[in-house]
Amino acid sequence: MIATAASYFSSSLSFASPSAPVVTVTFPTVDFLSPNLNIIPPLPIIHSSLIRHRSISSRRFSFSRNKTQSFPLSFTPNSASHRSKTFVEHIVDTKESSSNQTIEVYDFGDLESARNDLRNVATCRVETDVEVREIEDLPEEWRRSKLAWLCKEVPSHKAVTLVRLLNAQKKWVRQEDATYICVHCTRIRENETGFRVYRWMTQQNWYQFDFGLATKLADFLGKERKFKKCREVFDDIMNQGRVPSESTFHILVVAYLSSPEEGYFEEACSVYNRMIQLGGYKPRLSLHNSLFRALVCKREGPSNDDVKQAEFIFHNFVTTGLEVEKDIYSGLIWLHSCQDEVDKERINYLREEMRKAGFEESKEVLVSLLRAYAKEGGVEEVERTWLELLRLDCGISSQAFVYKMEAYAKVGDSEKALEIFREMEKHLGGATVSGYHKIIEVLCKVHQVELAESLLEEFLESEKKPLLPSYLEIVKMYFDLGLHEKLEMAFVECLEKCQPNQTIYNIYLDSLVNIGNVEKAGDVFDEMKNNVEISVNASSCNTVLKGYLDSGNHVKAKKVYELMSLKKYDVESPLVEKLYYILSLVRKEVKKQLSVKLTKEQREVLVGLLLGGLRVESDKVRKNHKIMFEFRDKSQAHLLLRQHIHDQFREWLPHSEEDDIPLEFSSISHTCFGFYADNFWPNGRPEIPKLIHRWLSPESLAYWYMYSGYRTSSGDVILRLKGSVEGVEKVVKALRAKSMECRVKKKGNVFWIGLQGTNSGLFRKLIEPHVLEDMKDHLRPASEKQWTMIGTKKNKS
């Protein structure tokens, strides 16, 4: 049978053959993406094809695309697409209380419109053929029976059993048989099972790529929001040198935007760009709107890459003749105004285009203009925009006051900035957190000590938070003025009211060295070094090194230098000459130590983190590779581990002037990481190496545990692992070789390995010397959910 499948099913199914009249069977309408996917209406025509014998030799299933069903997504509350038709704009301080935040409204439509707009894609009537031979047309009776049995058995088994079942049939199963099973699974809405059969097919030596099957499977998986599996099939099509269909591009972009997980917006943009540049397709209006809306709704501030992506979307609006809505102009102006270097010419061009289109500048646009002009100190432009904002008579947001203060601060008029702050208090009934931060910053820069201190007192009395930015400005002012006693008092007060911060510790350390209190500076340095939440950086090391060299304490200076060599920190040039003289006394030479190889400890760390889910990215020729370090901000254990890992791989990280360590950072691209790319991330997917038993050292297990494991309230140890079933079995065998029995549970594409009772005790005893001291308490969750495990114990020989 030849099944011709368009990207979407209609509600009717037509059967035609050369020797038989056309018969139309009406199917019940099924919402593929409904949350109640288990409730599947009976499809008698599918099952009957497995048991009834007909005389015709072939058939063609034609799935019409003229009456395409819409497939609305059921969004989760945290989904990037589950938002109303508005988004929150101009929120500079996300920790500010909701009563003080200003909500700016844009409307780009919603993601469901993009999904419903697939009917427009369907009007192109691009069809893909999936060649499948009907069961009754097979000459061998035994093959007909076995294939019908497999079609019945395959959907009822989970992944592991399904693979075993198919492996047992390897001797007789051919590509056309496996293709029929895969198509059968999609007919009965078992798309994930169909994917598993497809993936099994691709691993067989007789497999030949089938574009129609891959397209059909990718479309169905995408409509069910199985974007990872959809992307795998999408990549298979690309790797074959074929261009996926327009519907596949569209569905995959929508699936990425619908994901409640973070980090998939960039993937949506990548697929969208390929759709236009590689496929030459013209996306529908709803897809442009959905992607643009997700862009301006990102939680973190817009980067330069975000502006480029927004401009690309805007360019496609214009070049394809689509109508550009007012909110697209407003959002693009907002994105430009958030950049460090504002492109005023581009903003003015967009404003002119808005006027030509008949749109008036809204409150959101005017506030964006205030932000842009304030960054360059354009007081006249700010005042002109302020008057336009007053004419709208729609209320003035707190951020508008902040931008106006910033503009006058840029030109050195701190008195006017303070006047605006008092006006803000009267207008809004009280100053906001961002308002306090800005006015204290302004007064500290012009060294208005008394005013800054009085405003800090007001800020403290208001009981608003966070206070740390204002304390940082205060101690910087004290340091510049040489008020070291006040600086120490502010430092102690800050520690009582705020979380420890490396920056304020560095300022205090610099102050102690400047006044010659080197002994106390050494104590503070040791406190920083022993506290993982604070830690030391190149600046603090150079500061205390300078103190020891100036005071003649050569022994401690050598220890600091050894620490800096270990962490690969550079010694500041003014200190090199003194340090060289001291080290020359013991015939040591100051030199920058460059490592062209990973140390043993770094190799152990990488094995543990890669087991826990660390990613490796490779270039197109797989010559250079880089490690993608990712940490969760909601995990205290990850926040502590982040600093340690950053220090461990400092010489392998790109140079950065920033003191704060981001949640996500990557190493430089280098051939040294090729071993880990080939063994842990072949073909761009996580895999467990065949020789993993040789590399599971106690230190590797410790980092695996710290990165993606935890200890339950009952003392059991649970470890997270990604990879194939065969790879997980290798890890289980390796643990058993170390006298530790474990159990495994699979959830989605992640395996959870559990060690209970005496086994967990043996595991903890094994890794305890290598677990960071400050992390031992953070690896226990606050509340423990009941965890059910499926055993994988095998009969002992």
N, C-alpha and C positions, 0 to 999 in steps of 0.2 A: 504494500500500500504506500502511496506517496501522499504525505500529509503536507499541505501548503498552509503555513501558519503565519498570519500577520502578527504584528507585535501585540495585539490585544484581541481577546475573544469578544464577539458580539453575542447577543442573546439567542441567535439561531445558528444551526449547523446544517450545512447542505452536503448531501452525498451524491456523487455523480460517477458514473462509469460508462465506458463505451457501449455497453450492452444493457444498461438498465436505466430506467427513468430517474429523474432527480427526485429525491425524497428529502423533505425538510423536517428536522426534529427540533422542537423548541426546548431550550434548556431553561431551568429557573435562573433568574438573575442572581449572581453570586458576587458579593463584595470581597475581592481578593484580599484586601488589606484590612478587613474588619477584624476587631480584636477577638471575635468569636469564630476563629477559623476552624475549630474542631467540629462545628455544626455544618456538615457538608451535605447538601441535598443529594439524593440518589441519582446516579447517572447510568441508567440502564443500558444505554447504547454502547457505553465503553465496555461494560462487563460482557455484554452479549457478543461483542466482537471476539472474545476469547473462547467462546464455546460453540458458536454457530458456524457451520460450514456452508460456504457459498460457492457457486460455480465460477464467479468472475475472477479474473487473474489479478487485477489491481484496482485500486480506488484512489481518489484524490479527495482529501479533506480540505475544503476551502473555507477559511475563517474570514468572513467579511469584515472590512474595516469601515464600512459606510456608516454603521450604527454602533460606534464604539462606546462601550460602557465607561463611565468615569469611575475612578478608584480612589475615593477619599481616604486620606491618611488619618489614623487615630493617633494624635500627638500626645506625648507625655508633657507634664508641666515644665520640665527642665529642658525640653527640646529647643534647639535654636530656632525652630520654625513655629513652635507653639507660643505665639505671641499674638496680642491683639493687633489691630492695624495701626498701632502707635508704637513709638519707642522713646526711651528716656535719653535725652540729649543734654549736653553741657553738665554732666555730673563729674566734677573734678575730684571731689573727695568722696569716694564710695562708702566710707565709714561714717559719713555725716548722717545724722538722724533724718528720717523721712520727712519730718516736718520742716526741715531746713533745705530740702532739696527742691530744685526747680525742674519741672517736667516739661520738656519741649516735645511737640507732637508732629510727627510726619506720618503719612499714609502711603504705603507702597502696595497695598493689597496683601493677601496672605498666600502661604505656600500651597494651600489647597487649590487655588486658582491655577497654579502651575500644573498641578496634577490633573485637574479637570481639562486643562487646555491640551492634553494629549490627544483629544479627539481631532484637533486641528492638524497634529502631526499625522494622524491616521488618514486624513483626506488625500495624502500623497499616494496611497495604495501601494506602498513598497512592501512586497511580500517576500518571504524566505521559504524555500522548499526544504522540508525534512523528509528524506526518503526512508520510508519504513515499509517493510513487506508485511502484509497481513498474515496472521498466524495460520489461518486455514489454507493459505496459498503455499505454505511450506510443504515440500514433498515428503519429508520424513515424519512419520507419526510420532516417533519418540521425541523429536525436537519440538513438535507442537505441544506435546504434553509437558515437557520440562519447562518450556518458555511460559506456558500458562501458569504452571506451578510457581515459577519465579515471580511472575507479575502479582501473584496473590501473596507470596511470602515476603518479598522485599519491603513493602511499605510498613509491615508490622514489626520490623526489627530496628534496633538502635544501631548507631554507626559501627561499633566494634563487631557486632554479630553479623551485620550486613556485609562487611568486608570479608569476613570468614566464609559466609554463605556464597558470595560471588567467587572467592578464591577456590572453593571446592568445585566450582563448575568451569574452571579454566580450560579443561580439556576439550570442551565442546562449544563454549560460548564464542561467537564471532562478533564483529563490530555491529552488524545489522541486528543481531539479537539484543545486544546491550543498548543500542539506540532505541529499539522498540520498548524496552523496559523503561528507559529514561523518559520517552514520550508518554508512555502509559502513566507514569508517576505525575507528570504535569497535567494530564487530563483529569486525574482524580484529586488534583490540588495538593499533592504531596511533593511540592517543589524542592524542599530540602533533601528529601530522599532521592529525587531525580538528580540533584547536584552530586550527591555521594556516588551514585551510579556513574555519572559523567566523569567524576574525578577518578574513579576506579578504571574507567575506560582509558583515560589518557595515560595511565601507567602501564598499559599493556603494549607488547611489541607489535601487535597488529593494528594499532590505532592509527587512523588517518583523520585529519581535522575536518570537521563538518560545520561549516559556517552557519547553516540554517539552524542546526540543533543548538549551537552555542548562543546564537542570537535569541532564540526562543527562550532558552533557559535563563539567560541573563535578564531578559525583560520580566519574566515571572518572579525571579528572585528579588529584583529591584522593587517591584510593586509590593512585595511583602516586607520591604525595608531590610532585607538581608543584604546590606550594602557591601559587606566584606566578601561574601560569596559571589555577589554580582560583579564586584571588581575583579575577582580572580578570573571569572569567565571573560570579562572585558579585556583583561590583560592577555588571556590566551588568544583572543582574536587579534589583538595588536601584535603579539609576538609572531603571528603567522603572516604578518605583512598585510593584513586586511584592515579595512576601515569599518568600525562598527556602524550599525544603522543609526539613523537620527533618533529613533525611539529609544535605543539603548543608551545613547548619550544623555538624552533628556531624563530618562528614568533614573540613571545613576546620579545625576546632579541633584535631583529632587530627593533621592534616598539619602545622600550625604547631608543635605540641608535638614532633613527630618530627624537626623540622629540626635539623641539626647546626650551623647558623649561629646567631649571636647576634642578639638584638634582635627575635625573633619571638614571644616570650612575651607581650608587650603586645598584639600583634595577636590572639593566641589568646584573651586575656581580652576584648578588644573584641568579637570574634565571639561568644564565649560570652554576654556581656551582651546583645548584640542578639538572640541566640537566645531569651532569656527575655523581655526587655522589649519587643522589636518583634514577634517571631514568636509569643510566648505559649506556646512549647513547654516541656515539662518534660524536661530532659536526664536520661539514665540515670545510675545510680549510678557506673558506671565512669568516665564523663566528668567528673563532679564530683571523684572521687578523683584522676584523672590530672592535672587542672588544679591541684588543691590541692597535690599532690605536687611538681609543677613549681615552684609558688610557693615552697615552703619549701626547695627545692633550688637556688634561684638563687645564683650565685656571689657577687654583691655583696650587701651587707647589706640586709635588708628595709626598705623605705621606708614612709612613712605610706600611700601609695597601695596598696602590697602588703597592708597590714593591712585596708584598706577592701575590697579584692578578696576577701581570705580571709573576711571577715565576710559578704560577699554570698554566697559559696559556702556558708558555714555556714547562712545564712538559708534558702537553697534546700533544703538538706538537711532542715531542720526543717519548712518550710512544705509540702514535697511528701511528708512522711511517710516519708522514707528513713531507714534506720538509720545513726546517727552512730557511727562506730568510735572506739575509744579514741585512736588516733593522730591523728584530726582534732582532738579536744580538745587533745591535747598540742602539736600543731603550732601551733594558734591561740594557746595560752598563750605558746609560744616567740616567735611573731611580736610579740605585745604586749610581751613583756619586752625586746625589742631596740629599742623606740622610746625617743627622748630623754625624752619625757614619758609615763610609764607609767600606764595606766588600771587602777589596782588594783581598782576596783569591778568592772570587766569580768572581770578575771582571777579574782577571788573567785567571781563568778557562774558562770564556766566550770568552776571546781573543784567547785562545788556540783552542777552538772549532771552532772559526771563521777561523783560519789558516788551521785546518784540513779540513774544508769544502771548502777551496780554495778561501776565501774572503780576500781581503786586507783591512787594517784599513783605514777608510775614515777620512776626516776632522772632521766630527761630533764625531767620536770615540776618536780622539786625544784630542779634546777640552774637552770631558767628562773626559778623563784621567787627563788632567791638573787640572780640578776642584777637582777630587778625591785626587790627590797627594798634591795639595795646602792646603787642609784642615788639613793635618798632617804635613805640613812643609817639605815635601820631595823635597828639592831643587834639588838634583841630578836627581831624576826621572823627575822633571818638566823640567829641562834643556834637558834631553835626549828626552823627548816628544816634546819639542819645536823644536829641530833639525829635528825630523821626520816631524813636521808640516811644517817647512821651505822646506824640500825636496819635499813635495807634490806640492809646487808652486801654491797653489790655494787661496792665500790671507789669512791674519791672522785677525781674528775677534777681536772686542774690548774686548769681554769677556775673550779671551785668555790672553790679556795683564793684565786684572784685576786679573785673577787667578795666573798669574806669580808674580804680586805685592803681593798678599796675601801670597804666599809661602815664599817670602823673609821676609815679615813682621812677619811671625810665628817664624822665627829664629832670629828676632831682627835686621835685616839689613835694616833699613829704608832708608839709602842712596841709596842702590841698587833699592829699590822700587821706589824712586823718579826718578832715572835714567830710569827705565822702563816706568814710566809715561811720561817723556819727549820724550822717543822713540815712545810711543803711539801717542803723538801729531804730531810728524813728519810723522809717517807712515800713519795715518788716516786723516791728515789735521786738527786736533783739537781733544781735549779730549772729551770723552762722559760723560754723567751724572754719570753713574756707576763708571767711572774712577775717577772723582772728589770725589765722596763719599768715595771710597776706599783709595785714597792717603791721604785725610784729616783725615780719621779714623786712618790710620797708623801713621801719624805724631803726632796726638793728644795723642795716646797711649804712645809714647816715649817722650811726653812733648816738642816737637819742636815748641814752641809758634810762633816765627816769621815766620817760613816756613808755618805753618798751617794758620796763618792769611793772608799771602800773597796769598796762594792758594785759600782761601775763597774769597778774593777780585777778583781774576781772575774768579772764579766761578760766582760771582755776575755780573761781566762785560759781561760774555758770555750770560747772560739773560736766562740761562737754568734752568729748574725746574724738580723736587722739591728740595728746599734748606733745608728743615727741618732736614733730617738726618745729614747734615754737621753742622748745628747749634747745634744740640744735642751733637755731639762729641766735639765741641768747648767749650760749657758751662761745660761739664763734666771735660775737661782738666783744665779750670779756677778754678773749684771747688776743684779739687785735689791739685792744686798749691796754693790755698788760694787767688787767684786774684779776690776778690769779686766785686770790682768796674768794672773790665772788664766784669765779668759775668753779672752784671746788665745791662751794655750797650749792650752786645750781646743779652740778653733777650728782651730788648725793641726793638732792631733792628729786631729780629726774629718775634715779634708780628706784626711789620709793614709789613713784607714781606711774612709771612706764616700764615696759619690757627692756632688758639689757640690749644695747645697740653698739655695734662695733665702731661706728663713726664717732659717737660721743666719747667712747673710751679712747679713741685715737687722739681726739682733741685734748682730753684730760692728760693723757700720757705726754703729749707734746708740751703741755703747760708745765708739768713736773720737771721735765728735762731742761726746759728753758730757765727755771728758777734754781736749777742745780740740785734738786731733790732726787738724785739718781736711785737711791736705795728704795724709796717708795715707788718710783717709776718701775723698778725691777719687780716689785711685788705685784703691781697692777698688771704688768706684762705677763707674769706667771699666772695670774688669775684669768686673764684673757686666753692664754694658751690652754689652760685646763678646762675651760668652759666651752663646750662644743657650740653652744648657741651664740657665742661671741667670736671666739677664735682670733687668730692674729693674721695680718696680711703683710705685704711688702712694706707699707708705710709704717706700721707699728714696729716692725723689726728694724728698719733703718733708724727710727726715732730712738729706740732704746740702745741700738748699737752706737749711735752718736754720743749718747749720754755716757756709756761705758768708756768709749775712746777718749772723750774729753776729761773724764775723771781719772783716767789711767788704770782702770780696772781691766787689765788685759785678759785675765782668765775668763771672766764672764763675756767679754767681747768675743773671744774665740768660740764660746758656746753658742752665742747668738749667730755668729757667722756659720757655724756648722748646721744650725737649724735652718738658716736661709739657704745653704747649699742643698740640704735635704729637700726643702720645699721648692727649690729652683727659683728663689727670689734674686733679683739683681741688686747689687750694692750700689748706692748712689755715688756718683762720681766724686763729690767732695770728700767722701770717706775712704775711697780706695787707697789713696797714698798712705794714710795713717795705718790702715789695716795691713797693707803690704809690708810696712816696716815691722809691725808686731809679729806677723806670721813669718817673716824672713828670719826672725830670731830663732825660730825652731825649724828653719829650712822648709817652710811651706810657701806655696805660691798662690796668690789670689787669681783665680781664673773662673770664667763662666763655664759651668759644667753643662755640656750638652749631651744628652743621652740619645743615641740613635737606635736603642733597643729598649723594649719594655723590661722593667725589673721583674724579678720573680714575684714580688708582692703584687705588682700591677697585673701580672698575668693571672694570679689567683683571684684577684678582685673581679676581673673581667669575666672569668668563667662563672663565678657566683651571680653576678648581675645579669649576665646573658641568660642564665637559667631562669632568673626572675622576670624576664621580659624586656631587657634592654635591647634596643634596635641597632642595627648596623646598616648604613647606607653606602652604596658603591656607585662609582661612575659607570658610564655606559660600557666601557671595555673591562670593567671589574679589575682595574689595576690598582687604583687608590680607593681607600675606604675610610669612613669616619664613624666614630661611635656617637650615638645620640643619647645623651644622659637626660632622663626625664624623671621628675619627682612630683609628688602630689602635695599641694599646699594644705590639704585637710589632714595630712598625716604628720604628726609630730615626729615620728620616727624618720620619715623621709626628710624633714627639715633639718634634723640633726645629722643624718647621713650625708646630705647634700654638701655641707661644708667639708666634711672629711674626704669625700670623693673628689671634690674640686681641688683640694690641696694635693691629693695623691697624684692627679693627672695634670698638674698645673703646666708642666713643660710641654704637654701635648694639646693644650688649649690655645685658641687664637688670643693674641694680646688684646687686653681690654683695660680701659682707664676706669671703668666702673668698679666701685667697692662692693656693691651689692651683687650677690650671686643669684642669677635667675633660676626659676624652677626648671627650665629646659635650656641646656647648652650642649654644644657638640665639640668634639675634638677636631684637630686639623685633619685633612685628608692625607693618608700615608699608607705606604705599602705594608708597614708593620702590622696593620690590622687585617691583612688579607687572610691570615690563618683563621681568625674568628668569623670573618665573612663567609669563607668557604665551608666551615664546619657548622656554624650556628645559624647562618642566614643564607643558605644557597637559594638561588632563584628568587631572592627577595622575600622569602617566607621563613618563619622560625622553624628550626629543626634541631633535634637532639643528635649529637655526633655518635657515630658507632663506637668510638673509643672513650666515651664519657666516663666509664669506670676508672680510667687511668687518671682523670683530671679532677675527680671529686675528692679533693683534699679537705681536711678540717677547715682551713681558711676559706676555701671556696664555698663550702656549706654554710659557713658563718655569714658571708656576704649575701648568699642566696636567702638565708633566713632574715637578715636585717632588711633586705630590699623588698621581699614579697612574701614574708612569712609572719606568723605571730603565734603566741602561746595562749591557749584558752584558759578559762578560769579553773578548769580541772587539771591543768598542767600538760594537756596534750599539745603537740606541735603540728601546725598546719602550714604547708608550703604550696605556693602557686607555681604552676609550670605550664608552658605552652610548647606544643609540638605534636608529633604523630603518636598514634597508639604504640607503635613499635619502639619509638624513642622513649616513651614513658616507661615501658617495660624494662628497657636497659637501665634507666635510673633506679627503678625498683630493685632490679637484680644487684646493682652496685651497692645499694643500701643494705640489702640482705647479706652481701659479702662482708659488710662491716657489722654483722650480727644485729641488724635493726629490721624488724618486720614492719611493713606499712600497708596502709589501705589507700585506695584511690577512688575519687569521685570526679566525674566529668560534668561540667556545667558550661554549655555553649561550646566554645573552642578552647576552653581553659580546663586544665586538670588540677585537682587539689589532692595533694599527698598528705595523709595524716599518720602521725606516729603517736601511739597511745601507750599508757602505762609505763612499763620498764623501758620500752623502746624510746619513748620521748625523753626519759631520763638519760639513757645512753647518748642520745643525740645532743642534748644540752651539755652533757659532760664533755663531749667531743669538741663542740664549737665554743665553749665558754671562754677559753683563753683568747679567742680572736674576736669576740663581740665587743663593740665599743662600750665602755663603762656607762656612759650617759644614756645609752639606748636600751639597756636591759629592761627598764621599767616602762618604756614607751611602746614596746612591742606587744603589750597585753591590751586588748581592746577594752573600752569602757563597759560595754554590754555584750554579752556573748549570746549569739543565737544558737538554737539547737541545730546541730550539724549532723546530717545523716550520711554515712559513708557506705559505699558498695565495696565489698572486699574483692581483692584480686589475688587471694591466696591460691597457690597452685599445689597440687599433690607433690609431696617430696619423694624423690626417687629412692 
